Amino acid sequence: MNIQQLEYIVAVDNHRHFVQAAEHCNVTQPTLSMMIRKLEEELSIKIFDRTKQPIVPTSVGREIIDQARTILRETSRINEIAKHFNGDLSGELHVGVIPTIAPYLLPHFVNPFISNYPDIKLHVSEMITDRIISGLKMGNLDVGIIASVSEENSLQEIPLYKERFYAYVSEKTDLYAKQYILPTDIEPNELWLLEEGHCFRTQIQRLCELSRSSQFGSSFSYRSGSIETLIRMVERNGGITILPEMAVMELSEERQKHIRHFRFPEPAREVCLVVNREQMKARLIDALREGITAHLPEGILDKELEVRVL
């Protein structure tokens, strides 16, 4: 048994496909398959059920793979100890960012981060919160940038900043004449929301006290994964949507006319890094945190200001 074989079985478990796992490991598929079979022969068990598509672990294989992940994490710790001793800030950092944060936050810090840490290779993927949590647990991601509290005991959250919520209203609505609004002022039939799976949608439902089963009177149902699309729907079709603060900062002067503040205490979300408690890249993640907080736009809320975090 060797480390390489453990990396191979974890890769197959991640991809559920031998060819894709081999490509990920930069080896040929026959080589990967042969090494896994040798491991199975040595242990006198079958790690994978090859009769199913996609390939799945056997019951005992599941235990072996989970233990392999633990061993690989501990092996990585040796490299991190050595890097820390040598003052070496290098390596790869795989980051997952939710779609309602990525287009507004990434442009602020990515270029300065790359300039300040040329030996850190940053891999960023846009994905919803559930996929980020899964990626962290599976070891495919090193860190996530999310805006919701995780209930996973294996994960740790590192606060970055808070940002207010604002209403983006059509001139066709009664809210357009108001300077400040309350969540209770919002008519559910006029509210445009992101599709299910986005934590931002869940936060807005909580703000407006909407249940998942709320029946809206409109004869038109629309699911969007884009804040920009929701803005356009308000402009073309009327109604209202809710925007996070950094999205509001990107709006043109003309679009700013459609922004309305909520009354105190203003609703907000807390954006944070989320990491696996057993992660081995603490120094790289610290560098990421510092890189983000050092390049936040002016006006983003101080963590101590009083808001209603959803």
C-alpha positions as CSV (number, residue, x, y, z in Angstrom):
1,M,0.0,0.0,0.0
2,N,1.3,3.5,-0.8
3,I,0.1,7.1,-0.8
4,Q,-0.4,7.1,-4.6
5,Q,-2.9,4.3,-4.4
6,L,-4.8,6.2,-1.8
7,E,-4.9,9.2,-4.0
8,Y,-6.2,7.1,-6.8
9,I,-9.1,5.6,-4.9
10,V,-10.1,9.1,-3.5
11,A,-10.0,10.4,-7.1
12,V,-12.3,7.7,-8.3
13,D,-14.7,8.3,-5.5
14,N,-14.7,12.0,-6.4
15,H,-15.3,11.5,-10.1
16,R,-17.1,8.2,-10.0
17,H,-15.4,7.4,-13.3
18,F,-12.0,5.7,-13.9
19,V,-11.1,7.7,-17.0
20,Q,-11.9,11.1,-15.4
21,A,-10.0,10.1,-12.2
22,A,-7.0,9.1,-14.2
23,E,-7.0,12.5,-16.1
24,H,-7.2,14.2,-12.7
25,C,-4.2,12.3,-11.4
26,N,-2.3,12.7,-14.7
27,V,-1.9,9.0,-15.3
28,T,-3.3,6.7,-17.9
29,Q,-6.6,4.9,-17.0
30,P,-4.9,1.4,-17.2
31,T,-2.2,2.5,-14.8
32,L,-4.8,3.8,-12.3
33,S,-7.0,0.7,-12.6
34,M,-4.0,-1.6,-12.1
35,M,-2.8,0.2,-9.0
36,I,-6.3,0.1,-7.5
37,R,-6.7,-3.6,-8.3
38,K,-3.3,-4.2,-6.6
39,L,-4.6,-2.5,-3.5
40,E,-7.8,-4.5,-3.5
41,E,-5.8,-7.7,-3.9
42,E,-3.5,-6.7,-1.0
43,L,-6.5,-6.0,1.2
44,S,-8.6,-8.9,-0.1
45,I,-11.6,-6.7,-0.6
46,K,-13.4,-4.9,-3.4
47,I,-13.3,-1.1,-2.9
48,F,-15.5,-0.3,-5.9
49,D,-18.6,-1.9,-7.4
50,R,-17.7,-1.8,-11.1
51,T,-21.0,-3.2,-12.2
52,K,-22.8,0.1,-11.5
53,Q,-22.7,3.3,-13.5
54,P,-21.5,5.6,-12.2
55,I,-19.1,3.6,-10.2
56,V,-19.8,3.5,-6.4
57,P,-17.8,2.3,-3.4
58,T,-18.8,-1.0,-1.7
59,S,-19.8,-0.7,1.9
60,V,-16.3,-1.6,3.1
61,G,-14.8,0.5,0.3
62,R,-16.6,3.5,1.7
63,E,-14.7,3.0,5.0
64,I,-11.4,2.5,3.3
65,I,-11.9,5.7,1.2
66,D,-12.8,7.8,4.3
67,Q,-9.7,6.5,6.0
68,A,-7.6,7.3,2.9
69,R,-8.9,10.9,3.0
70,T,-7.7,11.2,6.6
71,I,-4.3,9.8,5.8
72,L,-3.9,12.1,2.8
73,R,-4.8,15.1,5.0
74,E,-2.2,14.1,7.6
75,T,0.4,13.6,4.8
76,S,-0.4,17.1,3.6
77,R,0.2,18.4,7.1
78,I,3.9,17.3,6.9
79,N,4.4,19.5,3.8
80,E,2.6,22.5,5.5
81,I,4.8,22.1,8.6
82,A,7.9,22.3,6.4
83,K,6.6,25.2,4.4
84,H,5.7,27.1,7.6
85,F,9.2,26.5,9.0
86,N,10.8,27.8,5.7
87,G,8.5,30.8,5.5
88,D,7.2,29.5,2.2
89,L,3.9,30.9,0.9
90,S,3.3,28.7,-2.1
91,G,1.0,26.1,-3.4
92,E,-2.5,25.8,-4.8
93,L,-5.7,27.1,-3.2
94,H,-9.0,25.9,-4.5
95,V,-11.8,28.4,-3.7
96,G,-15.6,28.1,-4.2
97,V,-17.6,31.3,-4.2
98,I,-21.4,31.7,-4.3
99,P,-22.8,33.5,-7.4
100,T,-24.2,36.5,-5.5
101,I,-20.8,37.3,-4.2
102,A,-18.3,36.3,-7.0
103,P,-18.9,39.0,-9.6
104,Y,-18.8,41.8,-7.0
105,L,-16.0,40.7,-4.7
106,L,-13.5,39.0,-7.0
107,P,-12.6,42.0,-9.2
108,H,-11.5,43.9,-6.0
109,F,-8.9,41.5,-4.7
110,V,-7.8,38.9,-7.3
111,N,-5.2,41.0,-9.2
112,P,-3.6,42.4,-6.0
113,F,-3.6,38.9,-4.5
114,I,-1.8,37.5,-7.5
115,S,0.7,40.3,-7.4
116,N,1.4,39.9,-3.7
117,Y,1.5,36.1,-3.7
118,P,2.9,35.0,-7.1
119,D,3.7,31.6,-5.8
120,I,0.1,30.8,-4.8
121,K,-2.0,29.4,-7.6
122,L,-5.6,30.4,-7.1
123,H,-8.3,28.2,-8.6
124,V,-11.8,29.9,-8.2
125,S,-15.1,28.2,-9.0
126,E,-18.5,29.8,-8.8
127,M,-21.1,27.4,-7.1
128,I,-24.0,27.4,-4.7
129,T,-23.5,27.0,-1.0
130,D,-24.4,23.3,-0.9
131,R,-21.8,22.4,-3.5
132,I,-19.2,24.4,-1.6
133,I,-20.0,22.6,1.6
134,S,-19.8,19.2,-0.2
135,G,-16.5,20.2,-1.9
136,L,-15.0,21.1,1.4
137,K,-16.0,17.8,3.0
138,M,-14.8,15.8,0.0
139,G,-11.5,17.7,-0.1
140,N,-12.1,19.1,-3.6
141,L,-12.1,22.7,-2.2
142,D,-9.7,24.3,0.4
143,V,-12.0,27.2,1.2
144,G,-15.4,28.6,0.4
145,I,-16.7,32.2,0.4
146,I,-20.4,32.1,1.5
147,A,-23.0,34.2,3.1
148,S,-24.8,31.8,5.4
149,V,-24.1,30.0,8.6
150,S,-23.0,26.4,8.2
151,E,-24.4,23.8,10.5
152,E,-21.6,21.4,9.7
153,N,-19.5,20.7,12.8
154,S,-16.5,19.8,10.7
155,L,-16.4,23.3,9.2
156,Q,-15.1,26.6,10.6
157,E,-16.3,30.0,9.5
158,I,-14.0,33.1,9.4
159,P,-16.0,36.4,9.2
160,L,-14.9,38.8,6.4
161,Y,-17.5,41.6,6.3
162,K,-21.2,42.4,6.5
163,E,-23.2,44.1,3.7
164,R,-26.6,45.6,3.8
165,F,-29.6,44.6,1.7
166,Y,-31.4,47.2,-0.5
167,A,-34.6,47.1,-2.4
168,Y,-34.5,47.7,-6.2
169,V,-38.0,48.9,-7.1
170,S,-39.8,49.8,-10.3
171,E,-41.3,53.2,-10.8
172,K,-44.6,51.4,-11.4
173,T,-44.8,50.3,-7.7
174,D,-46.0,52.3,-4.7
175,L,-42.6,51.7,-3.0
176,Y,-40.9,54.0,-5.6
177,A,-42.4,57.0,-3.8
178,K,-40.9,56.0,-0.5
179,Q,-37.5,56.8,0.8
180,Y,-37.4,54.0,3.4
181,I,-39.3,50.8,3.3
182,L,-40.2,47.9,5.7
183,P,-40.1,44.2,4.7
184,T,-43.9,44.2,5.3
185,D,-44.3,46.8,2.6
186,I,-43.2,44.3,0.0
187,E,-46.0,42.6,-1.9
188,P,-45.0,38.9,-2.6
189,N,-46.6,39.0,-6.0
190,E,-44.3,41.8,-7.1
191,L,-41.1,40.2,-5.7
192,W,-38.5,38.7,-8.1
193,L,-36.3,36.0,-6.5
194,L,-33.3,33.9,-7.4
195,E,-34.0,30.2,-8.0
196,E,-34.0,27.6,-5.3
197,G,-30.6,26.6,-4.0
198,H,-29.2,30.1,-3.5
199,C,-28.8,31.1,0.1
200,F,-29.5,34.6,-0.9
201,R,-33.1,33.5,-1.9
202,T,-33.5,31.9,1.5
203,Q,-32.3,35.1,3.3
204,I,-34.8,37.2,1.3
205,Q,-37.6,34.7,2.1
206,R,-36.7,35.1,5.8
207,L,-36.6,38.9,5.5
208,C,-40.1,39.0,3.9
209,E,-41.4,36.1,6.0
210,L,-42.2,34.1,2.9
211,S,-42.5,30.3,3.2
212,R,-41.1,27.9,0.6
213,S,-44.7,27.0,-0.2
214,S,-45.9,30.5,-0.7
215,Q,-48.3,30.7,-3.6
216,F,-47.8,33.8,-5.6
217,G,-50.8,35.2,-7.5
218,S,-48.9,35.9,-10.7
219,S,-49.6,33.6,-13.7
220,F,-45.9,33.9,-14.6
221,S,-43.2,32.0,-12.8
222,Y,-39.5,32.7,-13.4
223,R,-36.3,31.2,-12.0
224,S,-33.1,33.0,-12.3
225,G,-29.5,32.4,-11.1
226,S,-28.4,36.0,-11.9
227,I,-28.9,39.2,-9.9
228,E,-28.5,41.2,-13.1
229,T,-31.4,39.3,-14.7
230,L,-33.6,40.1,-11.8
231,I,-32.7,43.8,-12.1
232,R,-33.7,43.7,-15.8
233,M,-37.0,42.0,-15.0
234,V,-37.8,44.8,-12.6
235,E,-36.9,47.4,-15.2
236,R,-38.9,45.8,-18.0
237,N,-41.8,44.2,-16.1
238,G,-42.2,46.1,-12.9
239,G,-42.0,44.8,-9.4
240,I,-39.2,44.7,-6.9
241,T,-36.0,42.6,-6.1
242,I,-33.5,42.7,-3.3
243,L,-29.8,43.4,-3.9
244,P,-26.7,43.0,-1.7
245,E,-24.6,46.1,-1.0
246,M,-21.7,45.4,-3.3
247,A,-24.1,44.8,-6.2
248,V,-25.6,48.2,-5.5
249,M,-22.2,49.8,-5.6
250,E,-21.8,48.6,-9.2
251,L,-25.1,50.2,-10.4
252,S,-25.1,53.2,-12.8
253,E,-26.3,56.6,-11.6
254,E,-29.6,56.0,-13.5
255,R,-30.2,52.6,-11.8
256,Q,-29.3,54.1,-8.4
257,K,-32.6,56.0,-8.6
258,H,-34.4,52.7,-8.1
259,I,-32.7,51.9,-4.8
260,R,-34.6,52.1,-1.6
261,H,-33.2,51.7,2.0
262,F,-34.8,49.5,4.6
263,R,-35.6,51.1,7.9
264,F,-33.4,50.5,10.9
265,P,-32.2,47.9,11.8
266,E,-31.2,47.4,8.2
267,P,-31.2,43.7,7.0
268,A,-27.7,42.4,6.1
269,R,-25.8,39.3,5.5
270,E,-22.4,38.3,6.8
271,V,-19.9,37.1,4.3
272,C,-17.3,34.7,5.5
273,L,-14.6,32.2,4.6
274,V,-15.6,28.6,5.4
275,V,-12.9,25.9,5.8
276,N,-12.6,22.3,6.8
277,R,-11.4,22.2,10.5
278,E,-8.8,19.7,9.4
279,Q,-7.5,21.7,6.5
280,M,-3.8,21.9,6.0
281,K,-3.4,25.3,4.3
282,A,-3.8,27.7,7.2
283,R,-1.2,30.1,6.0
284,L,-2.5,30.3,2.5
285,I,-6.0,30.8,3.8
286,D,-4.8,33.6,6.1
287,A,-3.2,35.2,3.1
288,L,-6.5,35.0,1.2
289,R,-8.4,36.5,4.2
290,E,-5.9,39.4,4.4
291,G,-6.0,39.9,0.7
292,I,-9.8,40.2,0.6
293,T,-10.2,42.5,3.7
294,A,-7.4,44.8,2.5
295,H,-9.2,45.5,-0.8
296,L,-12.8,45.8,0.2
297,P,-14.5,48.8,-1.3
298,E,-15.1,51.8,1.0
299,G,-18.4,51.8,2.7
300,I,-18.7,48.1,3.3
301,L,-20.0,47.6,6.8
302,D,-17.8,47.3,9.8
303,K,-18.5,44.1,11.6
304,E,-19.4,45.9,14.8
305,L,-22.2,48.1,13.3
306,E,-25.7,47.2,14.3
307,V,-27.7,45.5,11.6
308,R,-30.2,42.6,11.3
309,V,-28.1,39.7,10.0
310,L,-30.3,37.2,8.2
